[in-house]
Amino acid sequence: MENELQHRTVLLDEAVNALVTRADGVYVDGTFGRGGHSRAVLARLAQNGRLIAFDKDPQAIATARGIEDARFEIVHESFTSLAPALAARAIARVAGVLLDLGVSSPQLDDPTRGFSFRSNGPLDMRMDPTRGESAAEWLARASQQELTEVIRNYGEERFAIQIAKALVARRAESDRLGSLDSTAELAEIVARAVKTREKGKDPATRTFQAIRIHVNQELAELPVVLEAALSSLEQGGRLVVISFHSLEDRIVKRFMQAHASAPAIDRRLPIRAVDLPAAPMKIIGRVFANASEVEANPRARSAVMRVAERVAP
């Protein structure tokens, strides 16, 4: 299955061009995936450069272990372990951190992972199937209020209440129908509860996104790694983040803006602006996939890459 599932790395050249500012630096790929960005970074590094990659997915780890390069190391952990992992390796500062957020094509296209409504599979959705609670387990215990909040907040789904009620009603039928444990049945329940259709979008899209984000704590983990990345960057080091939906892009945007702004001055106090600490970051820019990349890889359509640089020690 793994060989059949192809992954196109989004914004490959743009991300690596923005990230690698010196060939002898230490870099972090916080989301190895299938290694497209990591391999491109290694191709830019000198012999004394170094790349440390992170991923929760055991299949990604297996792919990473096939890279035979003394400059490369893979860590089977969430990118939230960035700070302690660097400390354990006696690395004080890095020249760049890359985060390619979201789900990879192999994860989406493999029915056994349970991420997609397009083909039937077990209702799992965990980035690391060996740890934590699966989507099926969460759906079996979550209250109607919790279901509503997750689907509304993480899926931006206006029919969240109706979907939550339908899921609770289905759970009440578990003795007769068995547990809800397949992606096909979840998609069918959602489709019946969603009364209007968005053009070109399956009615289950938002709910599947919401459950996946909740199960993997994606939006909770993102601020943690952004803070760790900023603390780990050397002066001149780059933070490059590729987002695929508005919720995570909003977090990245606000983080970069907050740290690229000088502290506000209380005009009632005798403090000069020159005496205040400088903003730690400056925003380099924002990049979208071009038309040719979107045509070759439709999943690139929603990608937004933001780049910032550490400018203060």
C-alpha positions in Angstrom: 0.0 0.0 0.0 2.7 2.5 0.9 4.3 2.3 -2.5 1.0 2.9 -4.2 0.3 6.0 -2.2 2.1 9.0 -3.6 2.7 12.3 -1.8 3.3 15.6 -3.6 5.2 18.0 -1.4 3.5 21.3 -1.4 5.5 24.5 -2.0 8.7 22.4 -2.0 11.1 24.9 -3.5 9.5 27.9 -2.0 9.7 26.5 1.5 13.3 25.3 1.3 14.4 28.6 -0.3 12.9 30.5 2.5 14.2 28.2 5.2 17.9 27.5 4.4 19.9 30.7 4.9 23.2 29.1 5.5 24.5 25.6 4.5 26.3 24.8 7.7 23.2 25.4 10.0 21.2 23.1 12.1 17.6 22.8 10.8 14.3 21.3 12.1 11.6 19.7 9.9 8.8 19.4 12.5 6.6 17.4 10.2 8.6 14.9 8.2 5.6 13.3 6.4 7.1 11.4 3.5 10.3 13.4 3.5 10.0 15.7 0.5 11.1 18.9 2.4 13.7 17.0 4.4 15.4 15.6 1.3 15.4 19.0 -0.3 16.9 20.6 2.8 19.6 17.9 3.0 20.5 18.7 -0.7 21.2 22.3 0.3 23.3 21.5 3.4 27.1 21.4 3.6 28.8 18.4 5.2 28.7 20.1 8.6 25.0 21.0 8.3 22.4 19.0 10.3 18.7 18.3 10.0 16.5 16.9 12.8 13.0 15.8 11.8 9.9 14.9 13.8 6.8 12.9 13.1 4.2 11.0 15.0 3.2 8.7 12.2 4.9 5.2 12.3 4.8 5.0 8.5 6.6 8.3 8.2 9.2 7.1 10.7 9.7 4.0 8.6 10.3 6.1 5.5 12.7 8.4 7.4 14.8 5.5 8.5 15.5 4.8 4.9 17.5 8.0 4.6 21.1 7.1 5.1 22.7 10.4 5.8 24.9 11.2 8.8 23.5 14.7 8.9 20.0 13.5 9.4 18.1 12.3 12.4 14.4 11.4 12.8 12.5 11.6 16.2 9.3 9.6 16.7 7.5 12.3 18.6 5.1 15.2 18.1 6.8 18.5 17.2 5.7 19.7 20.7 8.8 17.9 21.9 11.1 20.2 20.0 12.6 22.0 22.9 13.4 19.0 25.1 14.7 17.1 22.0 17.1 19.9 21.1 18.2 20.2 24.7 18.9 16.4 24.9 21.2 16.8 21.9 22.9 19.9 23.4 21.6 22.1 20.6 21.1 25.7 21.8 20.0 27.3 18.6 18.9 26.3 15.1 19.0 28.1 11.8 15.5 27.3 10.8 12.3 25.5 11.7 9.9 24.2 9.0 6.3 23.1 9.8 4.2 21.6 7.0 0.8 21.2 8.8 -2.2 19.0 8.0 -2.5 15.5 6.7 -0.3 14.0 4.0 -1.6 12.4 0.8 -0.7 8.8 1.9 -2.6 9.3 5.2 -5.7 10.6 3.4 -5.5 8.0 0.6 -5.0 5.0 2.8 -8.4 3.7 3.9 -6.9 1.9 6.9 -6.0 5.2 8.5 -9.6 6.5 8.6 -8.9 10.1 7.7 -11.1 10.2 4.5 -14.8 9.8 3.8 -14.0 8.9 0.2 -13.4 5.2 0.9 -14.6 3.1 3.7 -12.2 2.2 6.5 -11.9 2.0 10.3 -12.7 5.2 12.1 -9.3 6.0 13.5 -7.9 9.3 12.4 -4.9 9.3 14.7 -1.6 10.5 13.3 0.0 7.8 15.5 -2.4 4.8 15.6 -0.4 3.3 18.5 -1.1 6.2 21.0 -4.2 8.0 22.3 -7.9 7.7 21.6 -9.2 6.9 18.2 -12.1 8.8 16.5 -14.4 5.8 17.1 -13.6 5.7 20.8 -14.1 9.5 21.2 -17.5 9.3 19.3 -18.6 6.5 21.6 -18.2 8.6 24.7 -18.5 12.3 23.8 -21.5 14.2 25.0 -23.8 16.0 22.6 -22.5 19.3 23.8 -18.9 18.3 23.2 -19.7 16.9 19.8 -21.4 20.1 18.9 -18.5 22.3 20.1 -15.8 20.3 18.3 -17.7 20.1 15.0 -18.7 23.8 15.1 -15.3 25.2 16.3 -12.9 22.9 14.4 -15.0 22.3 11.3 -16.8 25.7 11.1 -19.9 23.6 10.4 -23.2 25.4 10.7 -25.1 22.2 11.1 -23.0 21.1 14.1 -26.0 20.7 16.4 -27.9 18.6 13.9 -24.9 16.4 13.3 -24.2 16.0 17.0 -27.9 15.0 17.6 -27.7 12.4 14.8 -24.5 10.9 16.3 -26.0 10.6 19.7 -29.1 9.0 18.2 -26.9 6.5 16.4 -25.1 5.7 19.6 -28.4 4.9 21.2 -28.9 2.2 18.6 -25.5 0.5 19.3 -27.1 -2.5 20.8 -29.0 -3.2 17.6 -26.6 -1.8 15.0 -23.2 -2.2 16.7 -20.7 0.5 17.4 -20.1 3.3 14.9 -16.6 2.4 13.7 -16.4 3.0 9.9 -15.8 6.1 7.9 -18.5 5.3 5.4 -21.2 5.2 8.1 -20.0 8.4 9.7 -20.1 10.2 6.3 -23.6 8.8 5.7 -24.9 10.1 9.1 -23.4 13.5 8.5 -24.8 13.7 4.9 -28.3 13.0 6.3 -28.0 15.7 8.9 -26.6 18.4 6.6 -29.6 20.0 4.8 -27.8 22.2 2.3 -24.8 21.5 0.1 -21.7 23.5 -0.6 -20.8 23.5 -4.2 -17.9 21.1 -4.9 -17.6 20.0 -1.3 -18.8 16.7 0.3 -21.1 17.4 3.3 -18.8 15.3 5.5 -15.7 17.4 4.8 -16.0 19.8 7.7 -17.0 17.1 10.3 -14.1 14.8 9.3 -11.7 17.8 9.6 -13.1 18.7 13.0 -12.9 15.2 14.5 -9.3 14.7 13.1 -8.2 18.0 14.6 -9.7 17.1 18.0 -8.4 13.6 18.1 -4.8 14.8 17.3 -5.1 18.0 19.3 -3.7 19.9 16.3 -4.8 23.4 17.2 -3.7 22.9 20.8 -0.2 21.7 19.8 0.4 24.4 17.2 1.0 27.3 19.6 3.3 25.1 21.7 5.6 24.4 18.8 5.5 28.0 17.6 6.7 29.3 20.9 9.4 26.5 21.1 10.5 27.4 17.5 10.9 31.1 18.3 12.9 30.3 21.5 15.1 27.9 19.5 15.9 30.1 16.5 19.3 31.9 16.3 19.4 35.5 15.2 18.6 35.4 11.5 17.0 32.0 11.8 13.8 31.4 9.8 10.4 30.0 10.8 8.5 28.6 7.8 4.9 27.3 8.3 2.6 25.9 5.6 -1.1 25.7 6.7 -4.0 24.1 4.9 -7.0 25.6 6.6 -8.0 28.9 8.1 -8.0 27.8 11.7 -4.3 26.9 11.8 -3.3 29.7 9.4 -5.0 32.2 11.8 -2.9 30.9 14.7 0.3 31.2 12.7 -0.6 34.7 11.4 -1.4 36.1 14.8 1.7 34.5 16.4 4.0 36.1 13.8 2.2 39.4 14.0 2.4 39.5 17.8 6.1 38.8 17.8 6.9 41.2 15.0 5.4 44.1 16.8 7.3 46.3 19.3 5.8 46.4 22.8 3.1 49.0 23.4 4.2 52.1 25.3 2.3 53.4 28.2 2.5 57.1 27.5 2.0 57.9 31.2 5.4 56.4 32.0 8.7 58.1 31.4 10.0 55.4 29.0 11.4 56.1 25.6 10.6 53.8 22.7 14.4 53.4 22.2 14.7 51.9 25.7 12.2 49.2 25.0 13.2 45.7 23.8 13.0 45.2 20.0 10.4 42.8 18.6 12.0 39.4 18.3 10.8 38.7 14.8 10.1 40.3 11.5 7.7 39.0 8.9 9.3 38.0 5.6 6.1 37.3 3.7 3.3 35.0 2.6 3.3 32.6 -0.4 0.5 30.6 -2.1 0.9 27.7 -4.5 0.9 28.9 -8.2 -1.6 27.8 -10.8 0.7 25.1 -12.2 1.2 23.5 -8.8 -2.5 23.6 -8.0 -3.3 22.0 -11.4 -0.8 19.2 -10.7 -1.8 18.8 -7.1 -5.3 20.1 -6.2 -4.6 19.8 -2.5 -2.1 22.7 -2.8 -5.1 25.0 -3.5 -5.6 25.8 0.2 -1.9 26.0 1.1 -0.6 29.2 2.7 3.1 29.5 3.6 4.1 32.2 6.1 7.7 33.1 6.8 9.3 35.0 9.7 12.8 35.7 10.8 14.3 36.1 14.3 15.9 39.5 14.4 16.6 40.0 18.1 18.8 37.8 20.3 
